[in-house]
Amino acid sequence: MKYVKLSLTSLLAGALTTAVLAAFSLLVLMATTPDVGVRADGYFGAVFFESVPVDAETFTVNVGVASPWPLVVSTLAIAAFIILVVVIFRWLRAYRAGILTGTA
């Protein structure tokens, strides 16, 4: 049960971190795309920003997810990293407790 909770918590943290990184990438794309009528991809091709001219004075903006695979891979990689860090931290804490009690 301990590892199931760790896995679910890590997946949630990975998904949240991925969402924040994708949103930040989208904001950077919005700020750095100077031309109208250009489609720009960000976060390894996962999100896109496109401004489409309607007439001489107006344009529409399209944003969205171009490919979900970079988001899935990023979520799983971040979750795996979090699990690895927590497992190593728990092992080091148990090792330290063993040294302090004299059993290790």
C-alpha positions in Angstrom: 0.0 0.0 0.0 2.9 2.3 0.7 4.2 2.0 -2.8 0.8 2.4 -4.4 0.3 5.7 -2.5 3.8 6.8 -3.5 3.1 5.9 -7.2 -0.2 7.8 -7.3 1.3 10.8 -5.5 4.2 10.8 -7.8 2.0 10.6 -10.9 -0.1 13.5 -9.6 3.0 15.6 -9.0 4.4 14.7 -12.4 1.1 15.6 -14.1 0.9 18.9 -12.2 4.6 19.8 -13.0 4.0 18.9 -16.7 0.9 21.1 -16.8 2.8 24.0 -15.3 5.7 23.6 -17.7 3.4 23.3 -20.7 1.5 26.4 -19.7 4.7 28.3 -19.2 5.9 27.2 -22.6 2.6 28.4 -24.1 3.0 31.8 -22.4 6.5 32.1 -23.8 5.3 31.2 -27.3 2.6 33.9 -27.0 5.1 36.5 -25.9 7.8 35.7 -28.5 5.8 35.1 -31.7 5.9 38.5 -33.4 4.2 37.7 -36.7 0.5 37.1 -37.4 -0.3 33.9 -39.4 2.5 31.9 -37.9 2.1 28.6 -36.0 4.6 28.0 -33.2 5.0 24.7 -31.3 6.4 24.5 -27.8 7.2 21.9 -25.1 8.7 19.4 -27.5 5.8 19.9 -29.9 3.1 19.2 -27.4 1.4 22.7 -27.4 0.9 25.2 -30.2 0.1 28.8 -30.6 -1.3 30.2 -33.9 -2.5 33.6 -34.8 -4.7 33.7 -37.9 -5.5 37.0 -39.6 -9.2 37.7 -40.1 -8.9 41.0 -42.0 -6.4 43.9 -42.0 -7.0 44.9 -38.4 -8.1 41.8 -36.5 -6.8 38.3 -36.0 -7.9 35.2 -34.0 -5.7 33.2 -31.7 -5.7 29.4 -31.6 -4.0 27.5 -28.8 -4.1 23.8 -27.9 -2.4 20.5 -27.6 -0.8 19.3 -30.8 0.5 16.0 -29.6 -0.2 14.4 -26.2 2.9 12.1 -26.3 5.4 14.6 -25.0 3.1 15.4 -22.1 2.7 11.7 -21.2 6.4 11.0 -21.5 7.2 14.1 -19.4 4.7 13.1 -16.7 6.0 9.5 -16.5 9.7 10.7 -16.4 9.0 13.3 -13.6 7.0 10.7 -11.7 9.8 8.1 -12.0 12.4 10.7 -10.8 10.2 11.6 -7.8 9.8 7.9 -6.9 13.5 7.3 -7.2 14.3 10.3 -5.0 11.8 9.2 -2.3 13.0 5.6 -2.3 16.7 6.7 -2.0 15.7 9.2 0.8 13.9 6.5 2.7 16.8 4.1 2.4 19.3 6.7 3.6 17.1 7.6 6.5 16.8 3.9 7.5 20.5 3.5 7.1 21.2 6.5 9.3 18.8 5.2 12.0 20.6 1.9 11.9 24.0 3.6 12.4 22.7 5.7 15.3 21.3 2.6 17.0 24.4 0.6 16.3 22.6 -2.2 14.3 24.2 -1.3 10.9 
